[in-house]
């Protein structure tokens, strides 16, 4: 359908729209019109993604000009979400084209529309060797070793341009010469050279297009014969279309297939095209992690519209992006790195001292100029040279204000040997601190003061430049196997961040031992229920396992968001669980023009939240620490699950606050004989910390639901299953949340962050902990209702959910169905309500009855004030029997 909204045409690819989708788009449009950011909470399973895409794309179509072409930057959490979003965009754009002319007279935007998905090299690499290496860091290092400017320069000096391996048989070379040519070609990536050639650069490997194209066409034809559903790359883009005018919508797999068919690297081609594409969909990290942002997203224009989907955990993503953790092993490996670098610098002084002198002269001009100069030596860091993308920093600065980056490198670290001496001092000091069996917590300024006193450095300012200076040195000495220098990179990041943000926002924490629970487990006292009466639970320091960890912990999520908010005025954060909607923007340093939490419109009440506070014997139930050792609580939780297993068809998903508590409950239930009773009604599957085991358990769980046998899946809040895995329809007719999923409150990192939030944002400890726990609880229960035709029971099994301070932080689309008769329930009462609910949901759905209530056609849309043409009377409501 197509309809007006505040005078603007909105394109929506379905014949009906949910009322909440309409309201969502209306609020989003008003935020975009106001050139401001917004925080929007929309009910789960009501089409948030397509609503976002429809409104933003419609707004761009209505407002773009040659001076402001606008762009959508859509940030997702996972690769799976990237692919789903791309499919929704494809459906939407096909609908848009039915309303717009696509002929020669059509606007250039329509005929040149380009949407791309970007992921890491691991997801996009097609090189026959590099793509099989498994770990992302190893694949990145192999790619660097084949595409780095100094590698290509050396190759050109020694070999010049050579024939593509596919074309060697057609050359006049002898067999021996052909073999040498093949071995030579293996030192560089033919797909990267294909990218350089296709984008107007000067490649090292010459491709005879007819031969290579014929081979690739033959390979595609053979694949099509064996797999009829294989992708037809000829449909993705015209054969003769220049890459700089490429148009279409390319998922990750489509870009891989398209680029490989052309003999081009998909990763670098996507990077090259990002500047001119209209929509880019990628991970949060490409904007929030400063190391990646500087490499990939730095050149994006400020008129882009930025969307963070599923943004409820954005604060944690920001904090993790800027935190650095060091272990004793990391520090020792960094020391080896410094020794290796010293040896290479000594060798270079003897053989090629001019390179070191040239680096020193460039450093006099400032860090940014030095990096540019280094890149220019490899062919130039400019938009006219496609190979410049491979000249990215080996160690991008973790987070530096511009005024620091643009300063001239301090004289004390300009010479390579002097800089390595400073790094050696940093490592020596870290060794002394990480070797002390004592917990400490210090501000970065105090940590640096003690470092300066111990190492004889009165001025610690040079530490701000450690990461940039290390990147310069690694480029100068032309390092290969860059992944081996990861430890010294982490140490440099630690020093850079600590020196840059020494006043506030960070904390240095030292934890010399494994957590207390680990020590109890080594005694076989892993839980209060398994602790014999009178057993000694006091842990001496000698019993604790030494595993020292020194962490520079970021406490302020707004630091990572600062550059995004400063550059892009239109930033949208959205999720199904942002309640209260003002809390997260506050933590992120946002001042949204609009915040809104939307309710869910339903023709029948298909969501049944129940707060169970007591067992059948009226014993209060809770996972509070002082109640976990109560066997009555464990028995009542088992009875609750058993009673629901008897009445709920198909699948039941259960969530526990932690793996330890889940294992404790399962063990106790087994001793009580409750598991034997449970499997008479449903099969039982359990999530583990091993991803492979959990994936297999999920597959088996779904098979049991498909077969009609039914199953129970036990999982953990904050685990793999709690986010990103949908239990729609018969896979999840009921979810039981055992307890409130509070984060581990004894964590010293958490305590430091809570103190910071109290001081900077006046957010009290209990307020944040409850907010964090309830957004996690909402994510868990939201797994089972993934659409308006779906239905499910949400059981909040803890007496604390009955308190208003907990319930008020649940999303509106849950609390609107949580009436007084669904609060403070016993197991028996909850079971009775659930039976009645399931009987009602078992009746056929009357689609016609939904229209006008939970589904709107164009008739209902025209009744809305924002969608009536100016001066037009309100149409009569539709009459349906």
C-alpha positions in Angstrom: 0.0 0.0 0.0 0.9 3.7 -0.3 -0.5 6.3 2.0 0.0 9.9 3.1 1.5 10.8 6.4 1.8 14.5 7.3 1.8 15.2 3.6 4.5 12.7 2.6 3.9 9.5 0.7 4.8 6.4 2.7 5.5 3.1 0.9 4.5 -0.1 2.8 4.8 -3.5 1.2 1.8 -5.2 2.7 -2.0 -4.8 2.2 -2.6 -4.2 5.9 -0.7 -2.4 8.6 -0.8 -2.8 12.4 -1.9 0.3 14.3 1.3 0.3 16.3 3.3 0.2 13.0 1.4 3.3 11.9 2.0 5.1 15.2 5.7 4.0 15.2 6.2 5.5 11.7 4.4 8.7 12.6 6.7 9.2 15.7 9.8 8.4 13.6 8.8 10.8 10.9 8.4 13.6 13.3 11.8 13.0 14.8 13.4 12.9 11.3 11.6 16.1 10.4 12.9 17.8 13.6 16.5 16.8 12.6 16.8 15.0 16.0 17.4 11.6 17.5 14.7 9.4 19.1 14.2 6.3 21.3 11.2 4.2 20.3 10.0 1.0 22.0 7.7 -1.2 19.9 6.0 -4.5 20.9 7.9 -7.6 19.9 6.7 -9.4 16.8 4.8 -6.4 15.3 7.0 -5.6 12.3 9.4 -3.1 13.7 12.1 -3.7 11.1 9.8 -3.2 8.1 8.2 -0.1 9.8 11.7 1.4 10.2 12.7 0.7 6.6 9.4 1.9 5.2 9.5 5.2 7.0 13.2 6.0 6.5 13.3 5.1 2.9 10.0 7.0 2.2 11.5 10.0 4.0 14.7 9.9 2.0 12.7 9.7 -1.3 10.7 12.7 -0.2 13.6 14.8 1.1 16.7 14.0 -0.9 18.4 16.7 -3.0 21.7 16.8 -4.9 23.2 18.6 -1.9 21.7 16.2 0.7 21.3 12.7 -0.9 20.9 11.1 2.5 21.8 7.5 3.4 20.5 4.9 5.8 23.0 3.3 8.1 21.2 0.4 9.7 23.1 -1.3 12.6 22.3 -4.8 13.8 23.7 -7.1 16.5 24.3 -10.3 14.5 24.9 -11.5 11.0 21.5 -13.3 11.0 19.8 -10.0 11.7 21.7 -8.3 8.9 20.5 -10.9 6.5 16.8 -10.7 7.7 16.9 -6.9 7.4 18.3 -7.1 3.9 15.4 -9.4 2.9 12.9 -7.0 4.3 14.5 -4.1 2.4 14.4 -6.2 -0.9 10.6 -6.7 -0.4 10.1 -3.0 0.3 12.1 -1.7 -2.7 10.2 -4.1 -5.0 7.0 -2.5 -3.7 8.4 1.1 -4.1 9.2 0.3 -7.8 5.6 -0.5 -8.5 4.7 3.1 -7.7 7.7 4.9 -9.2 8.8 5.0 -12.9 11.9 3.0 -13.7 12.4 4.1 -17.3 14.9 6.6 -18.7 13.0 9.5 -17.3 12.9 8.2 -13.8 15.0 9.9 -11.1 18.6 8.7 -11.0 18.1 7.6 -7.4 15.5 5.0 -8.5 17.7 3.5 -11.3 20.9 3.7 -9.2 19.7 2.5 -5.9 22.3 0.4 -4.1 22.0 -1.4 -0.8 24.9 -3.4 0.7 25.5 -5.5 3.7 29.0 -5.5 5.3 30.6 -8.0 7.6 34.2 -9.0 8.5 36.6 -10.7 6.1 35.7 -14.0 7.7 32.1 -13.7 6.4 33.1 -12.3 2.9 36.4 -13.9 2.0 36.5 -16.1 -1.1 40.3 -16.8 -1.2 40.7 -20.5 -1.3 43.3 -20.6 1.5 42.5 -17.6 3.7 38.7 -18.4 3.9 39.5 -21.8 5.4 41.6 -20.5 8.3 38.7 -20.3 10.8 39.5 -17.6 13.3 38.8 -14.0 12.3 42.1 -12.7 13.5 44.0 -15.3 11.5 42.0 -14.5 8.3 42.6 -10.8 8.8 46.3 -11.4 9.3 46.5 -13.6 6.2 44.7 -10.9 4.2 47.1 -8.3 5.4 50.1 -10.4 4.4 48.7 -10.6 0.8 47.4 -7.1 0.3 49.5 -4.8 2.5 51.1 -1.9 0.5 54.6 -3.0 1.3 53.9 -6.6 0.3 52.6 -5.4 -3.1 55.4 -2.9 -3.5 58.0 -5.6 -2.9 56.2 -8.0 -5.3 56.1 -5.3 -8.0 59.9 -4.6 -7.5 60.8 -8.3 -7.7 58.3 -9.7 -10.3 56.4 -6.8 -11.9 52.9 -7.7 -13.2 52.4 -11.4 -13.8 49.8 -13.5 -15.7 46.8 -14.8 -13.8 47.2 -18.4 -12.7 44.1 -19.4 -14.7 45.7 -18.1 -17.9 49.1 -19.7 -17.5 48.3 -22.6 -19.7 47.5 -20.2 -22.5 50.8 -18.4 -22.2 54.0 -19.3 -23.9 55.7 -20.2 -20.6 57.5 -23.5 -20.2 56.1 -25.9 -17.6 58.9 -25.0 -15.2 58.3 -21.3 -15.7 54.5 -21.8 -15.3 55.1 -23.6 -12.0 57.2 -20.7 -10.8 54.5 -18.2 -11.9 51.9 -20.2 -9.9 54.0 -20.1 -6.7 54.7 -16.4 -7.2 51.0 -15.6 -7.6 50.2 -17.4 -4.3 52.0 -14.6 -2.4 49.3 -12.1 -3.3 45.6 -12.4 -3.6 44.2 -12.6 -7.1 40.8 -11.5 -5.9 42.3 -8.3 -4.4 44.2 -7.6 -7.6 40.9 -8.2 -9.5 39.3 -5.6 -7.2 42.2 -3.1 -7.9 41.9 -3.7 -11.7 38.1 -3.4 -11.7 38.1 -0.2 -9.8 40.7 1.6 -11.9 43.9 0.8 -10.1 47.1 -0.8 -11.2 47.0 -4.6 -10.4 49.9 -7.0 -9.9 48.1 -9.9 -11.6 46.9 -9.5 -15.1 43.7 -11.2 -15.9 42.7 -12.2 -19.4 39.0 -11.6 -18.9 37.8 -14.1 -21.5 39.7 -17.0 -20.0 38.8 -16.2 -16.4 35.2 -15.4 -17.2 34.8 -18.6 -19.1 36.2 -20.6 -16.2 33.9 -18.9 -13.7 30.9 -19.3 -15.9 31.7 -23.0 -16.3 31.9 -23.4 -12.5 28.6 -21.6 -12.0 26.9 -23.9 -14.6 28.2 -27.0 -12.9 27.0 -25.8 -9.5 23.6 -25.0 -11.0 23.3 -28.6 -12.3 24.0 -30.1 -8.9 22.0 -27.5 -7.0 19.0 -26.0 -8.9 18.5 -23.5 -6.1 22.0 -22.1 -6.4 22.2 -18.4 -6.8 22.1 -17.1 -10.4 24.6 -14.2 -10.3 23.6 -13.0 -13.7 20.4 -11.8 -12.2 22.2 -9.7 -9.6 23.5 -7.0 -12.0 23.9 -6.5 -15.7 27.1 -8.1 -17.1 28.3 -4.8 -18.6 27.4 -2.5 -15.7 30.5 -0.6 -14.4 31.2 -1.1 -10.7 31.1 2.6 -9.9 27.5 2.6 -11.2 26.5 -0.7 -9.6 22.9 -0.9 -8.5 20.8 -3.4 -6.7 20.3 -5.0 -3.3 23.1 -7.3 -2.3 23.1 -9.6 0.8 26.4 -11.0 2.1 26.0 -14.2 0.1 24.9 -12.4 -3.0 27.9 -10.0 -2.9 30.2 -13.0 -2.4 28.7 -14.8 -5.4 28.7 -11.6 -7.5 32.2 -10.5 -6.7 33.6 -14.0 -7.0 32.0 -14.4 -10.4 33.9 -11.2 -11.5 37.2 -12.4 -9.9 36.9 -9.5 -7.3 37.3 -9.5 -3.5 33.8 -9.0 -2.0 35.1 -7.5 1.2 37.1 -4.7 -0.4 34.5 -4.1 -3.1 31.8 -3.6 -0.4 34.1 -1.2 1.4 34.8 0.7 -1.8 31.1 1.0 -2.6 29.9 2.1 0.9 30.6 5.7 0.2 28.1 5.8 -2.7 25.5 3.3 -1.6 22.1 4.4 -0.4 21.7 1.8 2.4 24.4 0.0 4.3 23.5 -2.6 6.9 26.2 -3.8 9.3 27.1 -4.5 12.9 27.1 -2.1 15.8 30.8 -2.4 16.0 31.4 -0.5 12.7 30.1 2.7 14.4 30.6 2.2 18.1 34.0 0.6 18.2 36.5 3.4 17.5 39.1 1.0 16.2 36.7 -0.2 13.5 34.9 3.1 13.0 38.1 4.9 12.0 38.8 2.3 9.3 35.3 1.7 7.8 32.9 4.5 8.7 35.0 7.6 9.1 34.1 9.0 5.7 30.4 8.6 5.9 28.6 11.9 5.5 26.8 13.6 8.4 23.4 13.7 6.7 23.1 9.9 7.0 20.3 8.5 9.2 21.6 6.1 11.7 19.5 3.3 13.2 20.5 1.0 16.0 18.0 -1.9 16.0 17.6 -4.1 19.1 19.4 -1.4 21.0 18.5 -2.4 24.5 22.1 -3.6 25.3 23.9 -0.7 23.5 25.4 0.6 26.7 27.2 -2.8 27.3 28.4 -2.8 23.6 29.9 0.7 24.0 31.6 -0.3 27.3 33.1 -3.5 25.9 34.4 -1.7 22.8 36.5 0.6 25.0 37.6 -1.8 27.8 41.0 -3.7 27.8 41.7 -6.8 29.7 45.2 -8.1 30.3 46.4 -11.4 31.8 49.8 -12.4 32.9 50.1 -14.5 29.6 49.3 -11.4 27.6 51.9 -9.3 29.3 54.6 -11.9 28.9 53.7 -12.3 25.2 53.9 -8.5 24.8 57.4 -8.6 26.3 58.4 -11.1 23.6 56.9 -8.8 21.0 59.0 -5.9 22.2 62.2 -8.0 22.0 61.3 -9.1 18.5 60.6 -5.5 17.4 63.9 -4.4 19.0 65.8 -7.0 16.9 64.1 -5.9 13.7 64.8 -2.2 14.4 68.5 -3.1 15.0 68.6 -5.0 11.7 67.0 -2.1 9.9 69.5 0.4 11.3 72.2 -1.7 9.7 70.5 -2.4 6.3 68.0 0.4 5.7 68.4 3.2 8.2 66.8 5.7 5.8 63.3 4.2 6.3 63.6 4.9 10.1 64.9 8.4 9.4 62.0 9.0 7.0 59.5 7.8 9.6 61.1 10.2 12.2 60.7 13.2 9.8 57.1 12.3 9.2 56.4 12.1 12.9 57.5 15.7 13.3 54.4 16.6 11.3 51.9 14.9 13.6 50.4 11.4 13.9 47.7 11.8 11.3 50.1 13.2 8.7 52.5 10.4 9.6 49.9 7.8 8.9 48.9 9.4 5.6 52.5 9.6 4.6 53.0 6.0 5.4 50.0 5.1 3.3 51.1 7.3 0.5 54.3 5.3 0.3 52.2 2.4 -0.6 50.3 4.0 -3.4 48.4 6.8 -1.6 45.6 7.1 0.8 43.0 8.7 -1.5 39.7 7.9 -3.0 41.3 7.6 -6.5 43.5 4.7 -5.5 41.3 1.6 -4.6 44.4 -0.2 -3.2 44.5 2.4 -0.4 41.8 0.5 1.5 44.4 -2.1 2.2 46.7 0.5 3.8 44.4 0.8 6.9 46.1 1.2 10.3 47.3 -2.1 11.7 46.4 -0.8 15.2 43.7 1.9 14.9 43.5 4.2 17.9 41.0 2.9 20.4 39.5 6.3 21.2 41.3 9.6 20.8 39.9 13.1 20.7 41.0 14.9 17.5 43.0 17.5 19.4 45.2 14.6 20.8 45.6 12.8 17.5 46.6 15.9 15.6 49.3 16.8 18.1 53.0 16.3 17.2 54.4 13.1 18.5 56.4 13.8 21.7 60.2 13.8 21.1 60.7 11.1 23.7 59.0 8.4 21.5 59.8 9.6 17.9 62.8 7.3 17.6 61.8 3.7 17.3 64.3 2.5 19.9 63.2 5.1 22.4 59.5 4.2 21.9 60.2 0.6 22.4 62.0 1.5 25.6 58.9 3.3 26.8 56.8 0.2 26.0 59.3 -2.0 27.9 58.8 0.2 30.9 55.0 -0.1 30.6 55.4 -3.9 30.5 57.8 -4.0 33.5 55.3 -2.0 35.5 52.4 -4.1 34.5 54.4 -7.2 35.5 54.8 -5.8 39.0 51.2 -4.9 39.4 49.8 -8.1 37.9 52.1 -10.1 40.1 50.7 -8.8 43.4 48.1 -11.1 45.0 46.0 -8.1 46.1 42.8 -6.7 44.8 43.0 -3.0 43.9 40.9 -0.4 42.2 42.4 2.9 41.0 41.6 5.8 38.8 43.7 6.0 35.6 45.3 9.2 36.9 46.5 7.5 40.1 47.7 4.5 38.2 49.7 6.7 35.8 51.1 8.7 38.7 52.4 5.5 40.4 53.7 4.3 37.0 55.7 7.5 36.5 57.1 7.3 40.0 58.2 3.7 39.7 59.6 4.0 36.1 61.2 7.4 36.4 58.8 9.1 33.9 57.8 12.5 35.1 55.6 13.1 32.0 53.2 10.3 31.0 51.7 12.3 28.1 53.6 10.3 25.5 51.5 7.2 26.5 48.5 8.8 24.7 50.3 8.1 21.4 51.3 4.4 22.1 48.7 2.9 19.7 49.4 5.3 16.9 53.1 5.2 17.3 53.0 1.3 17.4 51.0 1.3 14.2 53.6 3.6 12.5 56.5 1.3 13.6 54.8 -1.9 12.4 54.2 -0.3 9.0 57.7 1.0 8.8 59.4 -2.3 9.5 56.8 -4.0 7.3 55.5 -6.6 9.7 53.9 -9.8 8.5 51.9 -12.2 10.6 50.3 -9.2 12.4 48.1 -11.5 14.6 51.3 -12.5 16.5 51.6 -8.9 17.7 48.2 -8.7 19.2 49.5 -8.8 22.8 51.7 -5.7 22.4 48.7 -4.0 20.7 46.6 -4.6 23.7 49.2 -3.2 26.0 49.5 -0.1 23.8 45.7 0.3 23.8 45.7 0.0 27.6 48.3 2.8 27.9 46.6 5.0 25.3 43.2 4.8 26.9 44.5 5.2 30.4 46.4 8.3 29.5 43.7 9.9 27.3 40.8 9.4 29.8 42.7 9.7 33.1 40.2 12.1 34.7 36.9 10.2 34.5 35.0 7.4 32.7 37.5 4.6 33.3 38.8 2.6 36.2 41.8 0.3 36.6 40.8 -2.9 38.3 43.0 -5.8 39.5 41.5 -9.2 40.3 44.2 -11.8 41.3 42.0 -14.8 41.8 39.2 -16.8 40.2 35.7 -15.9 41.5 34.6 -17.1 44.9 32.2 -19.6 43.3 35.0 -21.3 41.5 36.8 -21.9 44.7 33.7 -23.4 46.3 33.2 -25.7 43.3 36.7 -27.1 43.7 35.6 -28.3 47.1 32.4 -29.8 45.7 30.4 -27.1 47.4 29.1 -25.6 44.3 25.7 -24.6 45.7 24.1 -24.0 49.1 21.7 -27.0 48.6 24.7 -29.3 48.1 26.6 -28.1 51.1 26.6 -30.6 54.0 25.3 -29.2 57.3 28.2 -27.7 59.2 30.6 -27.7 56.2 33.2 -25.0 56.2 32.5 -22.5 53.4 35.2 -20.0 54.4 37.8 -19.7 51.6 41.4 -19.0 52.4 43.6 -17.1 50.0 45.7 -20.2 49.6 42.7 -22.1 48.2 41.9 -19.5 45.6 43.2 -20.2 42.1 45.6 -17.5 41.0 44.5 -16.1 37.6 45.4 -12.4 37.7 43.5 -10.1 35.5 44.3 -6.4 35.1 41.5 -4.5 33.4 41.1 -1.0 32.2 37.3 -0.9 32.4 35.2 1.8 30.6 32.4 3.0 32.9 30.9 5.6 30.6 29.0 4.3 27.6 28.6 7.8 26.3 32.3 8.0 25.3 31.8 5.5 22.4 28.5 7.3 21.4 30.0 10.8 21.6 31.5 10.8 18.1 28.4 9.2 16.6 26.0 11.8 18.1 28.3 14.6 17.3 28.5 13.7 13.6 25.0 12.3 12.9 22.0 14.4 14.2 19.4 11.8 13.2 20.1 8.7 15.4 17.4 6.2 16.1 17.6 3.7 18.9 14.8 1.2 19.0 13.9 -2.2 20.6 11.1 -4.1 22.1 12.6 -3.6 25.5 13.7 0.0 26.2 11.4 0.6 29.3 11.6 3.0 30.8 12.4 4.7 27.5 14.3 7.6 29.0 16.9 5.5 30.9 19.1 4.2 28.0 19.4 7.5 26.2 20.4 9.1 29.4 23.2 6.6 29.9 24.3 6.9 26.3 24.5 10.7 26.5 21.7 11.2 24.1 19.2 14.1 24.2 16.4 12.6 22.0 13.8 14.9 20.5 11.3 12.2 21.1 10.9 9.1 23.3 7.9 6.8 23.0 6.7 3.4 24.3 3.9 1.8 22.2 1.3 -0.6 23.3 0.1 -3.7 21.4 -3.3 -3.7 19.6 -5.0 -7.2 19.7 -8.4 -8.3 18.6 -8.0 -11.2 21.1 -5.8 -11.1 24.2 -3.1 -13.5 23.0 -0.5 -12.5 25.6 -1.0 -13.9 29.1 1.5 -12.6 31.7 1.2 -14.2 35.2 3.1 -13.3 38.3 3.5 -16.3 40.5 4.6 -15.5 44.0 3.7 -18.7 45.9 3.8 -22.4 45.4 0.9 -24.7 45.9 1.7 -24.9 49.6 1.7 -21.1 49.8 5.5 -21.0 50.4 6.9 -17.8 48.8 9.2 -18.5 45.8 12.2 -16.4 44.8 15.8 -16.7 43.7 17.0 -14.2 46.3 20.3 -15.5 47.6 19.0 -16.1 51.1 16.1 -18.3 49.7 18.1 -20.4 47.2 19.1 -22.9 49.9 15.4 -23.5 50.7 14.4 -26.9 49.5 10.7 -25.8 49.6 11.5 -23.2 47.0 13.2 -25.8 44.7 10.3 -28.2 45.1 7.7 -25.5 44.3 9.7 -24.4 41.2 9.7 -28.0 40.1 6.0 -28.4 40.7 5.3 -25.2 38.8 7.1 -26.5 35.8 5.5 -29.9 36.1 2.0 -28.5 36.3 2.5 -26.3 33.2 4.0 -29.2 31.3 0.8 -31.1 31.8 -1.5 -28.5 30.3 0.7 -26.5 27.8 0.9 -28.1 24.3 4.2 -28.3 22.4 7.1 -26.2 23.7 7.9 -24.6 27.1 11.0 -22.4 27.5 12.5 -21.8 30.9 15.0 -19.2 31.9 17.2 -19.1 35.0 19.4 -16.2 36.4 22.7 -18.1 35.9 24.2 -21.4 34.7 25.2 -22.2 38.3 21.6 -21.8 39.6 20.2 -23.8 36.7 22.6 -26.6 37.3 21.8 -26.5 41.0 18.0 -26.7 40.3 18.3 -29.5 37.8 20.5 -31.6 40.2 18.0 -31.0 43.1 15.0 -31.8 40.9 16.7 -35.0 39.8 17.3 -36.0 43.4 13.6 -35.3 44.2 12.5 -37.5 41.3 10.8 -34.6 39.6 12.6 -34.9 36.3 11.3 -38.5 35.9 7.8 -37.1 36.3 8.5 -34.3 33.9 9.7 -36.5 31.0 6.4 -38.4 31.1 4.8 -35.3 29.6 7.6 -33.6 27.6 11.2 -34.2 26.6 13.9 -32.2 28.4 16.7 -30.2 26.8 19.3 -28.0 28.5 21.4 -25.1 27.3 25.1 -25.3 28.1 28.0 -22.9 27.8 29.2 -24.8 24.8 27.7 -23.2 21.6 27.8 -26.5 19.6 26.0 -28.5 22.3 23.4 -25.7 22.7 22.8 -25.6 18.9 22.3 -29.4 18.8 19.9 -29.2 21.8 17.9 -26.5 20.1 17.6 -28.6 16.9 16.4 -31.6 19.0 14.0 -29.5 20.9 12.3 -28.2 17.7 12.1 -31.7 16.3 10.3 -32.8 19.5 7.9 -29.9 19.1 7.3 -30.7 15.4 6.6 -34.3 16.1 3.9 -33.4 18.7 5.8 -34.9 21.6 6.5 -31.5 23.1 9.6 -30.5 25.0 11.0 -28.2 27.7 14.1 -26.2 27.1 16.1 -25.0 30.1 18.2 -22.0 29.4 19.9 -19.0 31.0 19.1 -15.3 30.9 22.0 -13.5 29.2 22.9 -16.7 27.4 22.8 -17.6 23.7 19.1 -18.5 23.7 17.7 -15.4 25.6 18.4 -13.1 22.6 18.3 -13.8 18.9 16.5 -17.2 19.1 12.8 -17.0 18.4 10.4 -19.6 19.8 7.4 -18.7 17.6 4.2 -20.6 17.4 4.3 -24.2 18.7 8.0 -23.8 19.6 7.1 -21.7 22.6 3.6 -21.7 24.0 4.8 -20.8 27.4 7.9 -19.2 28.9 8.7 -19.5 32.6 11.2 -17.0 34.1 12.6 -18.5 37.4 13.7 -15.5 39.4 14.9 -12.0 38.3 18.0 -12.1 36.1 20.1 -9.6 38.1 23.7 -9.2 36.9 26.3 -10.6 39.3 26.3 -7.7 41.9 29.6 -8.6 43.6 31.5 -7.8 40.4 34.0 -5.0 41.2 33.7 -3.7 37.6 29.9 -3.4 38.1 30.3 -1.7 41.5 32.7 0.9 39.9 30.2 1.5 37.1 27.3 1.9 39.6 29.3 4.5 41.5 30.0 6.3 38.2 26.4 6.3 37.2 25.4 7.7 40.5 27.9 10.5 40.4 27.5 11.5 36.7 23.9 10.7 35.9 22.3 10.6 39.4 21.1 7.1 38.7 21.0 5.1 41.9 22.3 1.6 42.2 18.9 -0.1 42.7 17.4 1.9 39.9 20.0 0.7 37.3 20.1 -2.9 38.5 16.4 -3.2 38.3 16.3 -1.5 34.9 19.0 -3.9 33.6 17.3 -7.0 35.1 13.9 -6.1 33.8 15.1 -5.4 30.2 16.7 -8.9 30.3 13.5 -10.4 31.7 11.5 -8.7 28.9 13.8 -10.1 26.3 13.4 -13.6 27.7 9.6 -13.6 27.8 9.4 -11.9 24.4 10.9 -14.9 22.7 7.6 -16.7 22.6 5.3 -14.1 21.0 6.6 -13.3 17.6 3.4 -12.0 15.9 -0.2 -11.2 16.4 -1.4 -14.6 15.2 0.9 -16.2 17.8 0.1 -16.6 21.5 1.9 -17.5 24.6 1.9 -17.5 28.4 4.6 -15.5 30.3 5.2 -16.8 33.9 7.2 -14.5 36.1 8.0 -16.9 38.9 9.4 -14.7 41.8 7.6 -12.9 44.5 9.6 -9.7 43.7 7.8 -9.3 40.4 4.7 -8.3 42.4 6.4 -5.1 43.5 5.5 -2.0 41.6 9.2 -0.9 41.2 9.8 -4.1 39.2 6.6 -4.3 37.2 6.8 -0.6 36.2 10.0 -1.3 34.3 8.4 -3.9 32.1 7.4 -2.7 28.5 3.9 -1.3 28.0 3.1 -4.2 25.6 3.4 -6.6 28.6 1.9 -4.4 31.4 -1.2 -3.6 29.4 -2.2 -7.3 29.8 -1.1 -7.6 33.4 -4.4 -7.1 35.3 -4.9 -7.4 39.1 -6.2 -10.9 38.7 -2.9 -12.0 37.3 -0.8 -10.7 40.2 0.3 -12.4 43.4 -0.7 -15.9 42.2 -0.1 -19.4 43.6 0.9 -22.2 41.3 -2.7 -23.6 41.4 -4.3 -20.3 40.5 -1.8 -19.7 37.7 -2.4 -23.1 36.3 -6.2 -22.5 36.3 -5.8 -19.2 34.5 -3.5 -20.7 31.9 -6.0 -23.5 31.2 -8.7 -21.0 30.4 -6.4 -18.9 28.3 -5.2 -22.0 26.2 -8.8 -23.0 25.6 -9.6 -19.5 24.2 -6.5 -19.5 22.1 -7.4 -22.9 20.6 -10.4 -21.4 18.8 -10.0 -20.4 15.1 -8.8 -16.8 14.4 -11.4 -14.6 12.6 -9.3 -12.5 10.3 -12.2 -10.2 9.4 -12.7 -9.4 13.1 -9.1 -8.1 13.3 -9.6 -5.6 10.5 -10.2 -2.2 12.1 -8.9 -3.3 15.5 -5.5 -4.9 15.1 -5.2 -4.7 11.3 -5.7 -1.5 9.3 -6.5 -1.2 5.7 -6.3 2.0 3.7 -9.8 2.9 4.9 -8.7 2.9 8.6 -5.5 4.8 7.6 -7.5 7.6 5.9 -9.4 8.1 9.1 -6.2 9.1 10.9 -5.7 12.9 11.1 -2.1 12.6 9.8 -3.1 10.7 6.7 -6.1 12.7 5.4 -5.3 15.0 2.5 -5.6 18.6 3.4 -9.2 19.7 3.5 -10.6 16.2 2.8 -13.5 15.0 5.0 -13.0 11.9 7.1 -14.2 8.8 5.2 -16.9 6.7 6.7 -15.6 3.7 8.7 -15.8 0.4 6.8 -18.6 -2.0 7.7 -17.7 -5.6 8.1 -19.8 -8.5 9.4 
